[in-house]
Amino acid sequence: MEVRTDIIAAPPPPPLPAQPWRQSLAAFAVDLLLAMGLVFGLSVAGLAAWAVVRGAQLGLEGGAALDPGQVAARIGEPQGTALLVISVFATAAAALALYFWRGRASAGERRASRAAALRASTWGWAALAGMAAFAISATVTTLAQQAGIEQVPANQPLIEAVGARHPILLPLFVVLLAPLYEELLFRRVLFGRLWAAGRPLLGLVLSSAAFACMHELPGTGGNGPLAGTLLWTCYAVMGALFAWVYRRTGTLWAAIGAHALNNLVASALLLWSVH
């Protein structure tokens, strides 16, 4: 009986050079702290740049006669598209910095990733993971609503605002850019460290928890404790599915595709429900 080696295959090699797992865990913590610091610092820089631009606009509009309090009131805070651009810039720059500084792909990894991306089965697994992520999130949301628990993701008002004013930009940011830089950071850099150390399950748990905290930190925002915990759990499950499909296929493109599919379906249904 012939064995189908294209179906029963060994897991692909990890993306980074193997290291002792405790050393890799320490590197994971360093990467996470660096990412948090970079995102915070770049967000502050983005807000400052936006304020400077707004101040210059007020000056051109004749705002020189205003006192500092009036200028600050008219500058206000970035909303909608401006806030989304600042967030995307900060997180994308942090992800790229961590990737190139802490663990750039070798030529062998790039070749293996391209080969995996050419297999039809890779995209079948990606579609399965993306739809499973959306289905789990939708099921939890529906059950929570039936139980009287209202969940409002922290990014929902921002997505609605951008979709209402600049609908063409929403697919660019939510479906294309966000999956690229989030997968690069959480799956390739963070999960990849512990996968390479022979602790893929630990890497999956920790990187998924970090991914969930970036999207929905319980106890913050307008959600109650239970609603916030449910949202956090949904994001953690999404992160675990994206890490699983990355390891299953051996290419980060599969995780990016799964993430993009989830975001596409979720954002399309969100915008359809508010119009």
N, C-alpha and C positions, 0 to 999 in steps of 0.2 A: 504494500500500500504506500503510495507516494505521500510524503508529508509536505504540506504547503508552507514553505518557509517564509513566504511573503505575508502570511497571516499570523503564524506563530513565530515571533521574532523576539530577540533579546532586547531589553530596554536600550535606548540610545545612550551613548556616553554622556556624562555631565559636561556642561559648558566650560567649566573652569578647571585649572589644575587641581589635583587631589591634595588635600591638606588634612591634618588631624582635626577631628570634628570640634574639639574644644577651641582650637585656634580659629576655625571657620566660624564658630558661634561668636567669638569675640570680634571677628571681622564683620560679621552680620550686624552686631550692635554698633560698631563704628560707622558702617555704611548708613544705618538707619538714623543715627544721630547727625551725621553729616547732611543727609538728605533733609531732615527736619530743619537744621540750621540754615541750609541754603534756601529752602522754600520760604522760610520766614524772612530771611534777609532780602531776598529778591522781591518778595511781596511788598516789603516796606519800601524798597527802592522804586518799585513800580508805582506805588501810591504817591511817593514823593514826586516822581516824574510827571504823573498825571496832574498833581496839584500845581506844579510849575507851569505846565501847558495851560491849564485852566486860568491861572493867574495872568499869563501872557494874553490870553484871549480877552479877559476882562479889561486889561490895560488898553488893548486895541479898541475895545468897545466904549472907552471913556470912563473906565472904573478907577482912574487915578485919583478922582476926587473923593472916593469912598474912604472911610476910616478902616483900620485893620479888622475890626469886628465885622463890619459889613462885607469886607472882602472875603473873610473866612466863611461867613454865612452863604455868600453867593457861590463860592467855590464848592462847598458841600462835600459830599462823598461820591466816589464813582458808583455808578449803577449799571445794571444790564450788561451791554456789550463791553464797556470799559472794564468792568469788574471781571468779566470772563476772560478778557485778553490778559489782564494782569495775572490771574490765577494760572492760565495756561502757560504763560511765559515763565513764571516762577517754577512751576513743577516740571515743565519740559527742560528748562535749563539745568535744574538740579539732577534730573534723570540722566541727561547727556554728560554732565560733569562726572557723576559717579561712575557711569559706564566707561568713559575714556580714561579716567584717572585710576579706577580701582579694578577694572576687569574687562578690558577690550577683547573682542572676539579674535581668536587666532584664525589663520588661513584655513586650517583643518575644520574648525567649527563652522566657518562660513560655507565651505564646500558641502559639509554634511547637512547644513540647514537648507541650502539651495536644493540638494537632492531630495530631501524630505518634502520640501514645498512643491515639488513636481509630481508627487504621488497623489493620486485621486483620493486615496483613503485618508490622507492628512486632512483634507477639506471636509470629508465626511465626519471625521472626529471633531473638527472645529465647529461644524454646524450643529452637531449633537450637543457639544458643551455649551455653545451660545444659547440654543433654544432651551436647554435644561436650566441654565442660569435664569433666563427670563421666566420660565414656567414656575420655578421654585419661588421666585420673588413675587410673581403674580398670585400664586396660591396662598402664600403667607399674608399678602395684603388683603386678599378677599376674605380669608378666614378672620383676620383681625377686624375688618370692617363689620363683619357679621357679629362679632363679639363686642362691638361698640368701641373699638380701639382705632383711632384715626392716626395714620402715619403720614407725615409730610417730609420727604427726604430734604436734607439741607440744601441741595442744589436745585430742587424743583422750582422755586420762585425765580431763580436766575434763568433756568432753561425756558420757562414760560415767557419771561420778559424779553429774552433775546429772540425767541421764536415769534413773538408778536411784532417786534420792530424790525428784525433782520433775519427772516426765515432762511435765507440762503446761507448765512454764516453758521447756523446751527449744525448742519451735517458736517461742515468742515471741522468745527471744534469738538463736537460730541461723538461723532461717528469715526472720524479719521484721526485727529490729533490726540485726543485723550487716550484711546486704546494704545497708540504707539508709545507715548512716553510713560504711561502707567505700567504697561507690560515690560518695558525696558527696565524700569526701576524695580518693580515688585517681583517680577518673575525672573528676569535675566540676572539682575544684580543680587537681590536679596535671596530669593529661593535658590538661585544657582549656586550660591556659596555652600549651603548645607547639602544640596544634592551632590555636589562634587565631593563633599566629605563623607558620603555614604549615609547621610541622614535626611533623605528626601521627605519623609513624613514630618520630621521636626521642621524642616524648611517650609513645607506646605502650611503647617499650622501657624508658624510665626509670621511668615510673609503675608498670609491671608488675614491674620489679625491686624497687622500694620496697614494693609490695604483697606480694611473695614474702618479702622480708626481715622484714616485720612478722609473717608467719605461721610462717616456718621459716628461721632464720638458720643456714647451714651451720657446723658446728663447735660448736654449742651443743646442749643437750639430750642425750638418751640415744642418739641415732643416730650411727652411724659416718660418716666423711667421705662415702662413696659414697651411703649411704642419705639422708643429709642433703642432698646435692647433688641427688639425684633428687626429693626432696620439694620443694626450692626451685624446681626447674625446673617441676614440675607447677603450683605456685602462680603462677609467672611466666606460664605458658601460659594459665592461667585468667584472670589479669589482662589479658593481651593480647586474649583473646576478648571479655571484657566491655568493653574499650575499643573494640574493633572494632564491636561491636553498638551501642554508644552513638553512634559516629560514623555508622554505616550508617543508623540510624533517625532520629537527630536528637533523641532524648529519653533522658534519664537513666533513665526508668522502664523502658526495655528492658533496660539493664544491671542494674538492681536486680532485675528479674524473672528474668533469666538466672542471676544470682548466687543468688537465693532458690531457684530450681529445683535448681541444683547442690547447695546445702546441704541441701535437703529430702531428695533421693534419697540423698546420702552419709550423713547422720545417721540416716535411717530404716534403711538397710542395716547401719550400725554397731551400732545398738541391737538390731536383729533378730539379729545374729550373736553378741551377748553374752548373749542370753536363751535 
